[in-house]
Amino acid sequence: MSEPSFTPRHIDVDNDAEVMRVDWADGHQSRIPITRLRGYCPCAECQGHGGPIAWHDNHVTGISHAEMVGRYAVLLVFADGHDTGIFRWDYLRKLDPEERSRWGEPENFGRATP
């Protein structure tokens, strides 16, 4: 199977449905639960500076702001005020629950790089 395009065409936060939708250049559509995004936030505050990626239990179901970071990532500000999560496109794509068979669980991704 060829490597997917990690370039989003459109990103939409749907707080009512508690998901972030991403339409990718290769035609794939992701629906990533906001709780999953917050739980696997890649920032140093959440993940530290080494070791495996860790899940952080949370009940966050909203994103108050999303901002593009260059052409490689999106910064998410969660409803709990957490605002240091920069999600690179490749990491964001791998967080899609529908992509588990391809990438496995985030704890097995290696290091998250903001």
Biopython code that builds the backbone (N, CA, C, O; Angstrom):
import numpy as np
from Bio.PDB.StructureBuilder import StructureBuilder

atoms = [
    (1, "MET", "N", (0.851, -1.173, 0.000)),
    (1, "MET", "CA", (0.000, 0.000, 0.000)),
    (1, "MET", "C", (0.895, 1.234, 0.000)),
    (1, "MET", "O", (1.871, 1.292, 0.749)),
    (2, "SER", "N", (0.575, 2.210, -0.825)),
    (2, "SER", "CA", (1.406, 3.400, -0.910)),
    (2, "SER", "C", (1.208, 4.290, 0.313)),
    (2, "SER", "O", (0.187, 4.223, 0.998)),
    (3, "GLU", "N", (2.209, 5.123, 0.565)),
    (3, "GLU", "CA", (2.177, 6.061, 1.692)),
    (3, "GLU", "C", (1.081, 7.096, 1.440)),
    (3, "GLU", "O", (1.001, 7.643, 0.340)),
    (4, "PRO", "N", (0.234, 7.377, 2.436)),
    (4, "PRO", "CA", (-0.822, 8.356, 2.226)),
    (4, "PRO", "C", (-0.257, 9.764, 2.155)),
    (4, "PRO", "O", (0.853, 10.028, 2.617)),
    (5, "SER", "N", (-1.023, 10.645, 1.581)),
    (5, "SER", "CA", (-0.653, 12.056, 1.583)),
    (5, "SER", "C", (-1.015, 12.628, 2.943)),
    (5, "SER", "O", (-2.154, 12.508, 3.396)),
    (6, "PHE", "N", (-0.047, 13.245, 3.583)),
    (6, "PHE", "CA", (-0.308, 13.857, 4.882)),
    (6, "PHE", "C", (-0.651, 15.335, 4.719)),
    (6, "PHE", "O", (-0.312, 16.153, 5.574)),
    (7, "THR", "N", (-1.315, 15.672, 3.632)),
    (7, "THR", "CA", (-1.701, 17.049, 3.386)),
    (7, "THR", "C", (-3.217, 17.176, 3.496)),
    (7, "THR", "O", (-3.952, 16.567, 2.718)),
    (8, "PRO", "N", (-3.687, 17.970, 4.465)),
    (8, "PRO", "CA", (-5.137, 18.149, 4.572)),
    (8, "PRO", "C", (-5.640, 19.151, 3.550)),
    (8, "PRO", "O", (-4.968, 20.133, 3.237)),
    (9, "ARG", "N", (-6.826, 18.891, 3.038)),
    (9, "ARG", "CA", (-7.486, 19.857, 2.146)),
    (9, "ARG", "C", (-8.432, 20.744, 2.937)),
    (9, "ARG", "O", (-8.636, 21.911, 2.604)),
    (10, "HIS", "N", (-9.009, 20.173, 3.991)),
    (10, "HIS", "CA", (-9.973, 20.921, 4.791)),
    (10, "HIS", "C", (-9.994, 20.347, 6.203)),
    (10, "HIS", "O", (-9.940, 19.132, 6.394)),
    (11, "ILE", "N", (-10.072, 21.237, 7.184)),
    (11, "ILE", "CA", (-10.200, 20.837, 8.588)),
    (11, "ILE", "C", (-11.410, 21.549, 9.162)),
    (11, "ILE", "O", (-11.594, 22.750, 8.963)),
    (12, "ASP", "N", (-12.231, 20.797, 9.875)),
    (12, "ASP", "CA", (-13.446, 21.354, 10.463)),
    (12, "ASP", "C", (-13.605, 20.806, 11.876)),
    (12, "ASP", "O", (-13.589, 19.592, 12.079)),
    (13, "VAL", "N", (-13.757, 21.688, 12.841)),
    (13, "VAL", "CA", (-14.019, 21.273, 14.217)),
    (13, "VAL", "C", (-15.531, 21.287, 14.422)),
    (13, "VAL", "O", (-16.188, 22.303, 14.195)),
    (14, "ASP", "N", (-16.074, 20.154, 14.853)),
    (14, "ASP", "CA", (-17.502, 20.036, 15.139)),
    (14, "ASP", "C", (-17.657, 19.710, 16.621)),
    (14, "ASP", "O", (-17.687, 18.543, 17.013)),
    (15, "ASN", "N", (-17.755, 20.763, 17.441)),
    (15, "ASN", "CA", (-17.866, 20.554, 18.879)),
    (15, "ASN", "C", (-19.157, 19.861, 19.268)),
    (15, "ASN", "O", (-19.189, 19.155, 20.276)),
    (16, "ASP", "N", (-20.225, 20.040, 18.500)),
    (16, "ASP", "CA", (-21.486, 19.360, 18.801)),
    (16, "ASP", "C", (-21.331, 17.842, 18.673)),
    (16, "ASP", "O", (-21.857, 17.086, 19.490)),
    (17, "ALA", "N", (-20.611, 17.410, 17.651)),
    (17, "ALA", "CA", (-20.362, 15.978, 17.446)),
    (17, "ALA", "C", (-19.112, 15.508, 18.182)),
    (17, "ALA", "O", (-18.821, 14.312, 18.208)),
    (18, "GLU", "N", (-18.368, 16.444, 18.784)),
    (18, "GLU", "CA", (-17.157, 16.147, 19.560)),
    (18, "GLU", "C", (-16.068, 15.501, 18.717)),
    (18, "GLU", "O", (-15.369, 14.597, 19.176)),
    (19, "VAL", "N", (-15.927, 15.976, 17.461)),
    (19, "VAL", "CA", (-14.907, 15.458, 16.554)),
    (19, "VAL", "C", (-14.269, 16.594, 15.763)),
    (19, "VAL", "O", (-14.823, 17.685, 15.629)),
    (20, "MET", "N", (-13.089, 16.295, 15.248)),
    (20, "MET", "CA", (-12.464, 17.147, 14.260)),
    (20, "MET", "C", (-12.435, 16.338, 12.977)),
    (20, "MET", "O", (-11.951, 15.207, 12.951)),
    (21, "ARG", "N", (-12.962, 16.934, 11.905)),
    (21, "ARG", "CA", (-12.982, 16.267, 10.608)),
    (21, "ARG", "C", (-11.841, 16.801, 9.758)),
    (21, "ARG", "O", (-11.586, 18.005, 9.720)),
    (22, "VAL", "N", (-11.162, 15.892, 9.079)),
    (22, "VAL", "CA", (-10.077, 16.280, 8.182)),
    (22, "VAL", "C", (-10.292, 15.576, 6.853)),
    (22, "VAL", "O", (-10.434, 14.354, 6.804)),
    (23, "ASP", "N", (-10.317, 16.348, 5.782)),
    (23, "ASP", "CA", (-10.343, 15.806, 4.422)),
    (23, "ASP", "C", (-8.915, 15.874, 3.900)),
    (23, "ASP", "O", (-8.331, 16.954, 3.809)),
    (24, "TRP", "N", (-8.353, 14.716, 3.558)),
    (24, "TRP", "CA", (-6.961, 14.620, 3.132)),
    (24, "TRP", "C", (-6.838, 14.644, 1.614)),
    (24, "TRP", "O", (-7.778, 14.300, 0.898)),
    (25, "ALA", "N", (-5.672, 15.054, 1.134)),
    (25, "ALA", "CA", (-5.418, 15.159, -0.306)),
    (25, "ALA", "C", (-5.578, 13.819, -1.027)),
    (25, "ALA", "O", (-5.898, 13.796, -2.215)),
    (26, "ASP", "N", (-5.360, 12.702, -0.322)),
    (26, "ASP", "CA", (-5.489, 11.391, -0.971)),
    (26, "ASP", "C", (-6.929, 10.871, -0.972)),
    (26, "ASP", "O", (-7.181, 9.738, -1.380)),
    (27, "GLY", "N", (-7.879, 11.706, -0.511)),
    (27, "GLY", "CA", (-9.285, 11.328, -0.524)),
    (27, "GLY", "C", (-9.788, 10.744, 0.789)),
    (27, "GLY", "O", (-10.997, 10.604, 0.971)),
    (28, "HIS", "N", (-8.901, 10.403, 1.696)),
    (28, "HIS", "CA", (-9.318, 9.854, 2.986)),
    (28, "HIS", "C", (-9.983, 10.949, 3.820)),
    (28, "HIS", "O", (-9.588, 12.113, 3.764)),
    (29, "GLN", "N", (-10.996, 10.561, 4.592)),
    (29, "GLN", "CA", (-11.652, 11.485, 5.508)),
    (29, "GLN", "C", (-11.518, 10.950, 6.924)),
    (29, "GLN", "O", (-11.885, 9.810, 7.211)),
    (30, "SER", "N", (-10.983, 11.794, 7.807)),
    (30, "SER", "CA", (-10.815, 11.424, 9.214)),
    (30, "SER", "C", (-11.875, 12.099, 10.062)),
    (30, "SER", "O", (-12.273, 13.236, 9.807)),
    (31, "ARG", "N", (-12.328, 11.366, 11.084)),
    (31, "ARG", "CA", (-13.198, 11.909, 12.134)),
    (31, "ARG", "C", (-12.524, 11.530, 13.444)),
    (31, "ARG", "O", (-12.664, 10.407, 13.928)),
    (32, "ILE", "N", (-11.798, 12.472, 14.003)),
    (32, "ILE", "CA", (-10.997, 12.191, 15.194)),
    (32, "ILE", "C", (-11.705, 12.780, 16.414)),
    (32, "ILE", "O", (-11.941, 13.987, 16.468)),
    (33, "PRO", "N", (-12.046, 11.935, 17.396)),
    (33, "PRO", "CA", (-12.692, 12.441, 18.601)),
    (33, "PRO", "C", (-11.801, 13.475, 19.306)),
    (33, "PRO", "O", (-10.591, 13.287, 19.429)),
    (34, "ILE", "N", (-12.417, 14.556, 19.759)),
    (34, "ILE", "CA", (-11.665, 15.608, 20.437)),
    (34, "ILE", "C", (-11.002, 15.067, 21.696)),
    (34, "ILE", "O", (-9.878, 15.455, 22.013)),
    (35, "THR", "N", (-11.668, 14.189, 22.412)),
    (35, "THR", "CA", (-11.068, 13.584, 23.602)),
    (35, "THR", "C", (-9.787, 12.833, 23.238)),
    (35, "THR", "O", (-8.824, 12.853, 24.004)),
    (36, "ARG", "N", (-9.763, 12.176, 22.089)),
    (36, "ARG", "CA", (-8.565, 11.460, 21.626)),
    (36, "ARG", "C", (-7.443, 12.456, 21.315)),
    (36, "ARG", "O", (-6.287, 12.215, 21.661)),
    (37, "LEU", "N", (-7.781, 13.567, 20.666)),
    (37, "LEU", "CA", (-6.769, 14.583, 20.374)),
    (37, "LEU", "C", (-6.161, 15.128, 21.665)),
    (37, "LEU", "O", (-4.941, 15.246, 21.779)),
    (38, "ARG", "N", (-7.007, 15.456, 22.630)),
    (38, "ARG", "CA", (-6.501, 15.993, 23.900)),
    (38, "ARG", "C", (-5.706, 14.935, 24.651)),
    (38, "ARG", "O", (-4.673, 15.240, 25.248)),
    (39, "GLY", "N", (-6.175, 13.708, 24.626)),
    (39, "GLY", "CA", (-5.502, 12.635, 25.352)),
    (39, "GLY", "C", (-4.132, 12.298, 24.814)),
    (39, "GLY", "O", (-3.263, 11.859, 25.568)),
    (40, "TYR", "N", (-3.917, 12.495, 23.510)),
    (40, "TYR", "CA", (-2.623, 12.215, 22.896)),
    (40, "TYR", "C", (-1.931, 13.499, 22.433)),
    (40, "TYR", "O", (-1.142, 13.479, 21.489)),
    (41, "CYS", "N", (-2.229, 14.607, 23.100)),
    (41, "CYS", "CA", (-1.594, 15.872, 22.749)),
    (41, "CYS", "C", (-0.077, 15.681, 22.719)),
    (41, "CYS", "O", (0.494, 15.132, 23.661)),
    (42, "PRO", "N", (0.585, 16.133, 21.638)),
    (42, "PRO", "CA", (2.021, 15.878, 21.489)),
    (42, "PRO", "C", (2.945, 16.874, 22.195)),
    (42, "PRO", "O", (4.165, 16.744, 22.090)),
    (43, "CYS", "N", (2.409, 17.850, 22.899)),
    (43, "CYS", "CA", (3.272, 18.877, 23.495)),
    (43, "CYS", "C", (4.155, 18.303, 24.605)),
    (43, "CYS", "O", (3.877, 17.237, 25.155)),
    (44, "ALA", "N", (5.218, 19.031, 24.916)),
    (44, "ALA", "CA", (6.163, 18.594, 25.952)),
    (44, "ALA", "C", (5.504, 18.528, 27.324)),
    (44, "ALA", "O", (5.870, 17.680, 28.138)),
    (45, "GLU", "N", (4.549, 19.400, 27.595)),
    (45, "GLU", "CA", (3.844, 19.377, 28.871)),
    (45, "GLU", "C", (3.118, 18.043, 29.054)),
    (45, "GLU", "O", (3.107, 17.482, 30.150)),
    (46, "CYS", "N", (2.516, 17.542, 27.982)),
    (46, "CYS", "CA", (1.765, 16.290, 28.056)),
    (46, "CYS", "C", (2.651, 15.059, 27.876)),
    (46, "CYS", "O", (2.443, 14.048, 28.546)),
    (47, "GLN", "N", (3.625, 15.131, 26.989)),
    (47, "GLN", "CA", (4.419, 13.960, 26.628)),
    (47, "GLN", "C", (5.821, 13.953, 27.195)),
    (47, "GLN", "O", (6.519, 12.945, 27.089)),
    (48, "GLY", "N", (6.255, 15.050, 27.794)),
    (48, "GLY", "CA", (7.623, 15.108, 28.299)),
    (48, "GLY", "C", (8.599, 15.254, 27.146)),
    (48, "GLY", "O", (8.230, 15.655, 26.042)),
    (49, "HIS", "N", (9.842, 14.923, 27.422)),
    (49, "HIS", "CA", (10.902, 15.109, 26.426)),
    (49, "HIS", "C", (11.545, 13.805, 25.984)),
    (49, "HIS", "O", (12.635, 13.820, 25.410)),
    (50, "GLY", "N", (10.899, 12.693, 26.237)),
    (50, "GLY", "CA", (11.424, 11.406, 25.817)),
    (50, "GLY", "C", (10.498, 10.297, 26.261)),
    (50, "GLY", "O", (9.569, 10.516, 27.038)),
    (51, "GLY", "N", (10.761, 9.108, 25.759)),
    (51, "GLY", "CA", (9.936, 7.963, 26.119)),
    (51, "GLY", "C", (8.758, 7.804, 25.182)),
    (51, "GLY", "O", (8.594, 8.579, 24.240)),
    (52, "PRO", "N", (7.938, 6.798, 25.440)),
    (52, "PRO", "CA", (6.803, 6.519, 24.555)),
    (52, "PRO", "C", (5.702, 7.557, 24.711)),
    (52, "PRO", "O", (5.629, 8.261, 25.719)),
    (53, "ILE", "N", (4.865, 7.638, 23.719)),
    (53, "ILE", "CA", (3.695, 8.513, 23.771)),
    (53, "ILE", "C", (2.736, 7.942, 24.797)),
    (53, "ILE", "O", (2.508, 6.733, 24.844)),
    (54, "ALA", "N", (2.175, 8.818, 25.619)),
    (54, "ALA", "CA", (1.292, 8.383, 26.698)),
    (54, "ALA", "C", (-0.096, 8.989, 26.546)),
    (54, "ALA", "O", (-0.245, 10.116, 26.075)),
    (55, "TRP", "N", (-1.101, 8.237, 26.947)),
    (55, "TRP", "CA", (-2.483, 8.705, 26.974)),
    (55, "TRP", "C", (-2.704, 9.480, 28.271)),
    (55, "TRP", "O", (-2.252, 9.060, 29.337)),
    (56, "HIS", "N", (-3.395, 10.606, 28.177)),
    (56, "HIS", "CA", (-3.761, 11.399, 29.348)),
    (56, "HIS", "C", (-5.276, 11.452, 29.430)),
    (56, "HIS", "O", (-5.948, 12.047, 28.588)),
    (57, "ASP", "N", (-5.795, 10.803, 30.479)),
    (57, "ASP", "CA", (-7.241, 10.734, 30.648)),
    (57, "ASP", "C", (-7.815, 12.139, 30.735)),
    (57, "ASP", "O", (-7.249, 13.006, 31.401)),
    (58, "ASN", "N", (-8.931, 12.361, 30.066)),
    (58, "ASN", "CA", (-9.537, 13.684, 30.039)),
    (58, "ASN", "C", (-11.002, 13.556, 29.660)),
    (58, "ASN", "O", (-11.464, 12.503, 29.221)),
    (59, "HIS", "N", (-11.708, 14.643, 29.838)),
    (59, "HIS", "CA", (-13.129, 14.694, 29.470)),
    (59, "HIS", "C", (-13.390, 15.883, 28.558)),
    (59, "HIS", "O", (-14.504, 16.405, 28.512)),
    (60, "VAL", "N", (-12.371, 16.306, 27.841)),
    (60, "VAL", "CA", (-12.477, 17.468, 26.969)),
    (60, "VAL", "C", (-13.219, 17.071, 25.692)),
    (60, "VAL", "O", (-12.836, 16.125, 25.003)),
    (61, "THR", "N", (-14.268, 17.801, 25.396)),
    (61, "THR", "CA", (-15.065, 17.489, 24.206)),
    (61, "THR", "C", (-15.169, 18.677, 23.267)),
    (61, "THR", "O", (-15.945, 18.651, 22.312)),
    (62, "GLY", "N", (-14.382, 19.730, 23.535)),
    (62, "GLY", "CA", (-14.457, 20.904, 22.680)),
    (62, "GLY", "C", (-13.085, 21.483, 22.357)),
    (62, "GLY", "O", (-12.126, 21.351, 23.118)),
    (63, "ILE", "N", (-13.036, 22.122, 21.211)),
    (63, "ILE", "CA", (-11.859, 22.878, 20.784)),
    (63, "ILE", "C", (-12.335, 24.304, 20.577)),
    (63, "ILE", "O", (-13.277, 24.546, 19.824)),
    (64, "SER", "N", (-11.682, 25.254, 21.249)),
    (64, "SER", "CA", (-12.119, 26.642, 21.152)),
    (64, "SER", "C", (-11.441, 27.392, 20.016)),
    (64, "SER", "O", (-11.936, 28.430, 19.576)),
    (65, "HIS", "N", (-10.303, 26.872, 19.533)),
    (65, "HIS", "CA", (-9.589, 27.566, 18.462)),
    (65, "HIS", "C", (-8.656, 26.581, 17.770)),
    (65, "HIS", "O", (-8.043, 25.731, 18.415)),
    (66, "ALA", "N", (-8.557, 26.705, 16.466)),
    (66, "ALA", "CA", (-7.601, 25.919, 15.670)),
    (66, "ALA", "C", (-6.902, 26.890, 14.725)),
    (66, "ALA", "O", (-7.543, 27.705, 14.061)),
    (67, "GLU", "N", (-5.580, 26.786, 14.677)),
    (67, "GLU", "CA", (-4.797, 27.719, 13.863)),
    (67, "GLU", "C", (-3.696, 26.966, 13.122)),
    (67, "GLU", "O", (-2.966, 26.175, 13.719)),
    (68, "MET", "N", (-3.584, 27.213, 11.833)),
    (68, "MET", "CA", (-2.534, 26.578, 11.046)),
    (68, "MET", "C", (-1.162, 27.060, 11.515)),
    (68, "MET", "O", (-0.982, 28.232, 11.847)),
    (69, "VAL", "N", (-0.204, 26.141, 11.535)),
    (69, "VAL", "CA", (1.181, 26.451, 11.861)),
    (69, "VAL", "C", (1.984, 26.146, 10.603)),
    (69, "VAL", "O", (2.261, 24.987, 10.295)),
    (70, "GLY", "N", (2.353, 27.188, 9.887)),
    (70, "GLY", "CA", (3.041, 26.995, 8.619)),
    (70, "GLY", "C", (2.229, 26.100, 7.709)),
    (70, "GLY", "O", (1.004, 26.200, 7.640)),
    (71, "ARG", "N", (2.940, 25.217, 7.007)),
    (71, "ARG", "CA", (2.274, 24.254, 6.113)),
    (71, "ARG", "C", (2.403, 22.827, 6.628)),
    (71, "ARG", "O", (2.239, 21.868, 5.874)),
    (72, "TYR", "N", (2.697, 22.695, 7.917)),
    (72, "TYR", "CA", (2.986, 21.355, 8.432)),
    (72, "TYR", "C", (2.155, 20.909, 9.621)),
    (72, "TYR", "O", (2.232, 19.745, 10.013)),
    (73, "ALA", "N", (1.346, 21.817, 10.221)),
    (73, "ALA", "CA", (0.676, 21.440, 11.465)),
    (73, "ALA", "C", (-0.500, 22.364, 11.759)),
    (73, "ALA", "O", (-0.724, 23.372, 11.088)),
    (74, "VAL", "N", (-1.243, 21.969, 12.802)),
    (74, "VAL", "CA", (-2.322, 22.801, 13.324)),
    (74, "VAL", "C", (-2.152, 22.890, 14.844)),
    (74, "VAL", "O", (-1.868, 21.892, 15.508)),
    (75, "LEU", "N", (-2.327, 24.083, 15.375)),
    (75, "LEU", "CA", (-2.313, 24.320, 16.817)),
    (75, "LEU", "C", (-3.748, 24.262, 17.297)),
    (75, "LEU", "O", (-4.614, 24.954, 16.761)),
    (76, "LEU", "N", (-4.007, 23.443, 18.302)),
    (76, "LEU", "CA", (-5.350, 23.315, 18.848)),
    (76, "LEU", "C", (-5.394, 23.906, 20.247)),
    (76, "LEU", "O", (-4.520, 23.643, 21.073)),
    (77, "VAL", "N", (-6.416, 24.703, 20.501)),
    (77, "VAL", "CA", (-6.685, 25.224, 21.836)),
    (77, "VAL", "C", (-7.949, 24.510, 22.306)),
    (77, "VAL", "O", (-9.026, 24.674, 21.732)),
    (78, "PHE", "N", (-7.794, 23.720, 23.353)),
    (78, "PHE", "CA", (-8.892, 22.897, 23.843)),
    (78, "PHE", "C", (-9.770, 23.669, 24.823)),
    (78, "PHE", "O", (-9.343, 24.675, 25.391)),
    (79, "ALA", "N", (-10.977, 23.201, 25.012)),
    (79, "ALA", "CA", (-11.948, 23.862, 25.883)),
    (79, "ALA", "C", (-11.481, 23.954, 27.332)),
    (79, "ALA", "O", (-11.975, 24.791, 28.088)),
    (80, "ASP", "N", (-10.535, 23.105, 27.726)),
    (80, "ASP", "CA", (-10.004, 23.182, 29.096)),
    (80, "ASP", "C", (-8.895, 24.228, 29.216)),
    (80, "ASP", "O", (-8.296, 24.372, 30.281)),
    (81, "GLY", "N", (-8.616, 24.966, 28.124)),
    (81, "GLY", "CA", (-7.600, 26.008, 28.147)),
    (81, "GLY", "C", (-6.228, 25.557, 27.692)),
    (81, "GLY", "O", (-5.342, 26.388, 27.490)),
    (82, "HIS", "N", (-6.035, 24.254, 27.526)),
    (82, "HIS", "CA", (-4.727, 23.743, 27.087)),
    (82, "HIS", "C", (-4.471, 24.242, 25.666)),
    (82, "HIS", "O", (-5.299, 24.058, 24.774)),
    (83, "ASP", "N", (-3.292, 24.888, 25.463)),
    (83, "ASP", "CA", (-3.053, 25.557, 24.182)),
    (83, "ASP", "C", (-1.652, 25.369, 23.619)),
    (83, "ASP", "O", (-1.180, 26.213, 22.857)),
    (84, "THR", "N", (-0.982, 24.289, 23.975)),
    (84, "THR", "CA", (0.385, 24.090, 23.489)),
    (84, "THR", "C", (0.526, 22.885, 22.564)),
    (84, "THR", "O", (1.643, 22.477, 22.244)),
    (85, "GLY", "N", (-0.579, 22.324, 22.140)),
    (85, "GLY", "CA", (-0.530, 21.149, 21.271)),
    (85, "GLY", "C", (-0.432, 21.518, 19.807)),
    (85, "GLY", "O", (-1.391, 22.019, 19.220)),
    (86, "ILE", "N", (0.720, 21.273, 19.219)),
    (86, "ILE", "CA", (0.911, 21.470, 17.786)),
    (86, "ILE", "C", (0.921, 20.088, 17.144)),
    (86, "ILE", "O", (1.823, 19.284, 17.381)),
    (87, "PHE", "N", (-0.090, 19.827, 16.331)),
    (87, "PHE", "CA", (-0.282, 18.516, 15.722)),
    (87, "PHE", "C", (0.219, 18.545, 14.291)),
    (87, "PHE", "O", (-0.412, 19.139, 13.418)),
    (88, "ARG", "N", (1.361, 17.899, 14.048)),
    (88, "ARG", "CA", (1.870, 17.770, 12.680)),
    (88, "ARG", "C", (0.892, 16.918, 11.881)),
    (88, "ARG", "O", (0.175, 16.084, 12.434)),
    (89, "TRP", "N", (0.876, 17.146, 10.555)),
    (89, "TRP", "CA", (-0.081, 16.420, 9.708)),
    (89, "TRP", "C", (0.071, 14.911, 9.844)),
    (89, "TRP", "O", (-0.932, 14.204, 9.949)),
    (90, "ASP", "N", (1.299, 14.400, 9.844)),
    (90, "ASP", "CA", (1.464, 12.947, 9.914)),
    (90, "ASP", "C", (0.946, 12.388, 11.235)),
    (90, "ASP", "O", (0.331, 11.322, 11.254)),
    (91, "TYR", "N", (1.183, 13.090, 12.332)),
    (91, "TYR", "CA", (0.697, 12.648, 13.640)),
    (91, "TYR", "C", (-0.825, 12.699, 13.685)),
    (91, "TYR", "O", (-1.469, 11.777, 14.187)),
    (92, "LEU", "N", (-1.400, 13.781, 13.158)),
    (92, "LEU", "CA", (-2.849, 13.928, 13.134)),
    (92, "LEU", "C", (-3.498, 12.795, 12.351)),
    (92, "LEU", "O", (-4.496, 12.226, 12.792)),
    (93, "ARG", "N", (-2.947, 12.472, 11.216)),
    (93, "ARG", "CA", (-3.497, 11.385, 10.391)),
    (93, "ARG", "C", (-3.435, 10.055, 11.140)),
    (93, "ARG", "O", (-4.376, 9.263, 11.087)),
    (94, "LYS", "N", (-2.344, 9.818, 11.824)),
    (94, "LYS", "CA", (-2.186, 8.559, 12.557)),
    (94, "LYS", "C", (-3.114, 8.458, 13.762)),
    (94, "LYS", "O", (-3.363, 7.356, 14.249)),
    (95, "LEU", "N", (-3.636, 9.596, 14.258)),
    (95, "LEU", "CA", (-4.581, 9.564, 15.375)),
    (95, "LEU", "C", (-5.997, 9.178, 14.942)),
    (95, "LEU", "O", (-6.852, 8.930, 15.792)),
    (96, "ASP", "N", (-6.252, 9.124, 13.653)),
    (96, "ASP", "CA", (-7.560, 8.729, 13.143)),
    (96, "ASP", "C", (-7.849, 7.293, 13.581)),
    (96, "ASP", "O", (-7.110, 6.380, 13.211)),
    (97, "PRO", "N", (-8.908, 7.076, 14.363)),
    (97, "PRO", "CA", (-9.215, 5.715, 14.808)),
    (97, "PRO", "C", (-9.406, 4.725, 13.657)),
    (97, "PRO", "O", (-9.162, 3.530, 13.829)),
    (98, "GLU", "N", (-9.835, 5.200, 12.496)),
    (98, "GLU", "CA", (-10.023, 4.324, 11.336)),
    (98, "GLU", "C", (-8.693, 3.857, 10.746)),
    (98, "GLU", "O", (-8.675, 2.936, 9.930)),
    (99, "GLU", "N", (-7.600, 4.466, 11.140)),
    (99, "GLU", "CA", (-6.282, 4.127, 10.611)),
    (99, "GLU", "C", (-5.492, 3.209, 11.553)),
    (99, "GLU", "O", (-4.309, 2.961, 11.320)),
    (100, "ARG", "N", (-6.134, 2.705, 12.610)),
    (100, "ARG", "CA", (-5.436, 1.835, 13.569)),
    (100, "ARG", "C", (-4.779, 0.630, 12.911)),
    (100, "ARG", "O", (-3.681, 0.233, 13.299)),
    (101, "SER", "N", (-5.437, 0.052, 11.926)),
    (101, "SER", "CA", (-4.866, -1.149, 11.299)),
    (101, "SER", "C", (-3.572, -0.822, 10.558)),
    (101, "SER", "O", (-2.714, -1.691, 10.406)),
    (102, "ARG", "N", (-3.425, 0.388, 10.108)),
    (102, "ARG", "CA", (-2.208, 0.802, 9.402)),
    (102, "ARG", "C", (-1.104, 1.231, 10.366)),
    (102, "ARG", "O", (0.054, 0.853, 10.188)),
    (103, "TRP", "N", (-1.456, 2.020, 11.391)),
    (103, "TRP", "CA", (-0.447, 2.648, 12.244)),
    (103, "TRP", "C", (-0.356, 2.063, 13.645)),
    (103, "TRP", "O", (0.653, 2.262, 14.323)),
    (104, "GLY", "N", (-1.368, 1.354, 14.093)),
    (104, "GLY", "CA", (-1.376, 0.859, 15.459)),
    (104, "GLY", "C", (-1.826, 1.939, 16.425)),
    (104, "GLY", "O", (-2.376, 2.961, 16.015)),
    (105, "GLU", "N", (-1.595, 1.714, 17.683)),
    (105, "GLU", "CA", (-1.973, 2.671, 18.721)),
    (105, "GLU", "C", (-0.880, 3.718, 18.884)),
    (105, "GLU", "O", (0.291, 3.434, 18.630)),
    (106, "PRO", "N", (-1.247, 4.924, 19.305)),
    (106, "PRO", "CA", (-0.260, 5.995, 19.449)),
    (106, "PRO", "C", (0.925, 5.651, 20.355)),
    (106, "PRO", "O", (2.030, 6.145, 20.136)),
    (107, "GLU", "N", (0.711, 4.827, 21.348)),
    (107, "GLU", "CA", (1.820, 4.442, 22.230)),
    (107, "GLU", "C", (2.944, 3.756, 21.451)),
    (107, "GLU", "O", (4.077, 3.688, 21.925)),
    (108, "ASN", "N", (2.634, 3.254, 20.269)),
    (108, "ASN", "CA", (3.618, 2.552, 19.443)),
    (108, "ASN", "C", (4.175, 3.402, 18.303)),
    (108, "ASN", "O", (4.967, 2.905, 17.502)),
    (109, "PHE", "N", (3.773, 4.691, 18.211)),
    (109, "PHE", "CA", (4.230, 5.549, 17.127)),
    (109, "PHE", "C", (5.698, 5.930, 17.262)),
    (109, "PHE", "O", (6.335, 6.264, 16.263)),
    (110, "GLY", "N", (6.245, 5.890, 18.458)),
    (110, "GLY", "CA", (7.553, 6.503, 18.689)),
    (110, "GLY", "C", (7.290, 7.871, 19.283)),
    (110, "GLY", "O", (6.219, 8.098, 19.846)),
    (111, "ARG", "N", (8.204, 8.755, 19.179)),
    (111, "ARG", "CA", (8.056, 10.091, 19.768)),
    (111, "ARG", "C", (7.182, 10.982, 18.918)),
    (111, "ARG", "O", (7.293, 10.990, 17.692)),
    (112, "ALA", "N", (6.313, 11.733, 19.569)),
    (112, "ALA", "CA", (5.536, 12.773, 18.897)),
    (112, "ALA", "C", (6.440, 13.983, 18.742)),
    (112, "ALA", "O", (7.132, 14.374, 19.682)),
    (113, "THR", "N", (6.431, 14.565, 17.575)),
    (113, "THR", "CA", (7.251, 15.749, 17.361)),
    (113, "THR", "C", (6.377, 16.930, 17.007)),
    (113, "THR", "O", (5.729, 16.953, 15.961)),
    (114, "PRO", "N", (6.369, 17.921, 17.900)),
    (114, "PRO", "CA", (5.531, 19.092, 17.640)),
    (114, "PRO", "C", (6.018, 19.892, 16.460)),
    (114, "PRO", "O", (5.417, 20.909, 16.113)),
]
sb = StructureBuilder()
sb.init_structure("model")
sb.init_model(0)
sb.init_chain("A")
sb.init_seg("    ")
for serial, (resi, resn, name, xyz) in enumerate(atoms, 1):
    if name == "N":
        sb.init_residue(resn, " ", resi, " ")
    sb.init_atom(name, np.array(xyz, "f"), 0.0, 1.0, " ", f" {name:<3s}", serial, name[0])
structure = sb.get_structure()
